[in-house]
Amino acid sequence: MRVRELREEDARDAVRILVLSFGRELNGIFGDTELARELFFKFFSIHTEECLVVEAERIIGFASYSFKQRLPISDFLKKELGFVKGLKLSMLIRYLCPKPKKGKAVINFIAVSPLRRNSGAGSALLEKIVERVKEGGGKEIECYVSVDNDAGIGLLTKFGFEVAKMLDNRFAEKNFGARQWYLMRLKL
């Protein structure tokens, strides 16, 4: 198993795994997982910075984090969908993937193919993210995870992340399919 940077030609496989892993959330944000698939394919074909894949003969996991820069999704969505709809969708994405503060990183997502879960792929991606943030002088990593995502919580906890706070509101339930979310934090 090897972790490496996302390349343009990886986008289709990477986005397939993203949609399989976060279909509920993407459907809540976009109202249509096929629209989300198409937009993310275009986006990750040209924006590969701070994105990683894990491969074992083929791509089995995909992760995105923001440390040195924020994920440039807002301008992309406004260009693709028009100002109003693009702004609304980018604000929803920013709710769970906020802009990192100085010295901090945000994990936007870690997605592993359902058939390859529990193979160490998620751990390999998270290990590489932690390594890169430490090398870059980062002091903290944050990530939102749904309270009902036992695998995600287990993975983050294994690496020393702790629950910093819990969001419990109808806005999250309406837009992301789950009412309660943990903000998990790792101090480096």
Backbone hydrogen bonds, N-H to C=O, Kabsch-Sander energy under -0.5 kcal/mol:
donor,donor_aa,acceptor,acceptor_aa,energy
2,R,55,E,-2.3
4,R,53,V,-2.5
6,L,51,C,-2.0
10,D,7,R,-2.2
11,A,7,R,-0.5
11,A,8,E,-1.4
14,A,10,D,-2.6
15,V,11,A,-2.8
16,R,12,R,-1.9
17,I,13,D,-1.8
18,L,14,A,-2.1
19,V,15,V,-2.7
20,L,16,R,-2.2
21,S,17,I,-2.1
22,F,18,L,-2.4
26,L,22,F,-2.8
27,N,23,G,-2.6
28,G,24,R,-2.0
29,I,25,E,-2.1
30,F,26,L,-3.1
31,G,26,L,-0.5
31,G,27,N,-2.0
36,A,32,D,-2.0
37,R,33,T,-2.7
38,E,34,E,-2.4
39,L,35,L,-2.7
40,F,36,A,-2.9
41,F,37,R,-2.2
42,K,38,E,-2.0
43,F,39,L,-2.8
44,F,40,F,-3.1
45,S,41,F,-1.0
46,I,42,K,-0.8
46,I,43,F,-1.0
47,H,43,F,-2.3
48,T,46,I,-0.7
51,C,48,T,-1.2
52,L,63,A,-2.6
53,V,4,R,-2.8
54,V,61,G,-1.8
55,E,2,R,-2.7
56,A,58,R,-2.5
58,R,56,A,-0.7
60,I,54,V,-3.0
61,G,54,V,-1.3
62,F,111,A,-2.9
63,A,52,L,-2.6
64,S,109,F,-2.1
65,Y,50,E,-2.4
66,S,106,V,-3.1
73,I,71,L,-1.6
74,S,71,L,-0.5
76,F,72,P,-1.0
77,L,73,I,-2.8
78,K,74,S,-2.3
79,K,75,D,-2.1
80,E,76,F,-2.4
81,L,77,L,-2.9
82,G,78,K,-1.3
86,G,82,G,-2.3
87,L,83,F,-2.6
88,K,84,V,-2.3
89,L,85,K,-2.4
90,S,86,G,-2.3
91,M,87,L,-2.2
92,L,88,K,-1.8
93,I,89,L,-2.3
94,R,90,S,-2.4
95,Y,91,M,-1.2
96,L,92,L,-0.8
96,L,93,I,-0.8
97,C,93,I,-1.7
104,K,101,K,-2.4
105,A,140,E,-2.2
106,V,66,S,-2.5
107,I,142,E,-2.8
108,N,64,S,-2.0
108,N,106,V,-0.7
109,F,64,S,-1.7
111,A,62,F,-3.2
113,S,60,I,-2.9
116,R,113,S,-2.1
117,R,114,P,-0.7
119,S,116,R,-0.9
124,A,120,G,-2.3
125,L,121,A,-2.2
126,L,122,G,-2.6
127,E,123,S,-2.8
128,K,124,A,-1.8
129,I,125,L,-2.2
130,V,126,L,-2.6
131,E,127,E,-2.4
132,R,128,K,-2.5
133,V,129,I,-2.5
134,K,130,V,-2.5
135,E,131,E,-2.6
136,G,132,R,-1.7
137,G,134,K,-1.9
138,G,133,V,-3.1
139,K,103,G,-3.6
140,E,103,G,-1.1
141,I,186,L,-2.2
142,E,105,A,-2.5
143,C,184,M,-2.1
144,Y,96,L,-0.5
145,V,182,Y,-2.2
147,V,180,Q,-2.3
149,N,146,S,-2.1
150,D,148,D,-1.3
153,I,149,N,-2.6
154,G,150,D,-2.6
155,L,151,A,-2.4
156,L,152,G,-2.4
157,T,153,I,-2.7
158,K,154,G,-2.2
159,F,155,L,-1.1
159,F,156,L,-0.5
160,G,157,T,-1.9
161,F,156,L,-2.4
162,E,185,R,-2.6
164,A,183,L,-3.5
165,K,183,L,-1.2
167,L,181,W,-3.4
169,N,179,R,-1.8
173,E,169,N,-1.5
174,K,170,R,-3.1
175,N,171,F,-2.3
176,F,172,A,-2.6
177,G,173,E,-1.3
178,A,172,A,-0.8
181,W,167,L,-2.2
182,Y,145,V,-3.1
183,L,165,K,-3.0
184,M,143,C,-3.2
184,M,182,Y,-0.7
185,R,162,E,-2.9
186,L,141,I,-2.7
188,L,139,K,-2.5
188,L,186,L,-0.5
